Amino acid sequence: MIEPATAADLDEIVYIEEACFSAPWTRKMLEAELIGNQFSSFLVAKRTEEQPPGMRLAGYVCFWVVFEELRVMNVAV
């Protein structure tokens, strides 16, 4: 299921970010994009079952919508 991310998803977004990238965005950077940037949007892919236990997110995408452009900032699965 794909849906907008919320602050409740932040812990799992950080976990995925750190697992996928050698120079991951920090929690503070991710939180600023999720909550503090008017151009930024986050979507998360949610699993129907928690696999592994405690993990319901399979991935996310962060993007900006600026005027008539969509800029993909980060994608991780």
N, C-alpha and C positions, 0 to 999 in steps of 0.2 A: 504494500500500500504506500503510495506517495502522498505526503501531506506537508504543510508548512511546519518548520521546526519551532519549538518553544524553548523557553529557558530550562524546562525540565529535561530536555534532550541534551543539554550542554555537556554533561559528564561523558555520555557515550560519543558525542561528536569529538571531544578531546581525545578519547581513547582511540577512535578510528584514525584521527589525524596523526597521532603519534605512531600508530602501527604502520601507516602508509608512507610517511615521508621522512627523509633523513634530516630535513630542516623544517620541522612542523611549526605551524602557527601556534602561538602560546594561547593558553586559556583566555587571557585578557584580550588578545587580538580577536579570537573567535567570538567572545562575548560582545565586543564592540561592533563586530559585523552583524551579529544576531539582534542586538538590542539598540545600538547607538547610531547606526548609519542609515539615513533616510533612503538611500539608493539601494541598499543591500537587501537581498532576500535569501532565505535558506529553505530548502526542501529536504526532507529526510525520507529514506526508503525504510519502511518498517516491516519486519518479518511477522508472519502470523503466529509463530512460536518463538520463544526465546532460545536462540542457539548461538553461542553457548549460553548456559544459564545466566540470567541477569542482563543479557544483551538482546535488545529488541530491534536495534537499528542495524541495517545492512550497509548503509552508506548515506552520503549526503552530497548536495551541491550548493555552493554559495555563488550567487550571481548579483550583478548590479544592473538595474534598468536606469539608463541615463538618456533622457530625451527619447529618441527612437532607436537606441541601441541596447542590446543585451550583452553584457560582458561577463563571461564565465571567469570567476575568480579562483575557484577550487572545486575539485570533484574527488571523492574518495569512496571506495567500496571495500 
